[in-house]
């Protein structure tokens, strides 16, 4: 516990990335200050000073749950206000198709594979400097890299505006 990590995130629904949510650091029901939070900058800021937010508990699902949302391998409910469940349709390139929750990871400065990962994205234990993206798209769709992820990780600031070492 006690390590300060940063990673970029993105949520892609049907045909676009959602704007990063504003700030979840005061919306938790179980803590007055969240240790896995965002400042509206497209980054997860992780200060795991509590066991429920450290080690094996520092997951993508925990990050979203602290903002009041949910994620699993079969559905997601995020800040667009809609529950997206496997089998629901998305319109992509003018065509409605059944879609599923998918996810991909990568690192800044490296080619984005866009390869769908297996398993439950909510249980994914992220790493410092990583990029994690969750998608609701038809199976086999291209999984694009979150825009601005490399720059966000290279230019990290904390909530008070102080510079934090970027990830290279």
Secondary structure as UniProt FT lines:
FT   STRAND          4..13
FT   TURN            14..15
FT   STRAND          16..17
FT   TURN            25..26
FT   STRAND          36..37
FT   STRAND          43..47
FT   HELIX           51..53
FT   HELIX           55..57
FT   HELIX           60..66
FT   TURN            67..68
FT   STRAND          70..71
FT   STRAND          75..77
FT   TURN            79..80
FT   STRAND          83..85
FT   TURN            86..87
FT   STRAND          89..92
FT   TURN            93..94
FT   STRAND          95..98
FT   STRAND          100..107
FT   TURN            108..109
FT   HELIX           121..123
FT   TURN            128..129
FT   STRAND          130..137
FT   TURN            139..140
FT   TURN            147..148
FT   HELIX           149..154
FT   TURN            159..160
//
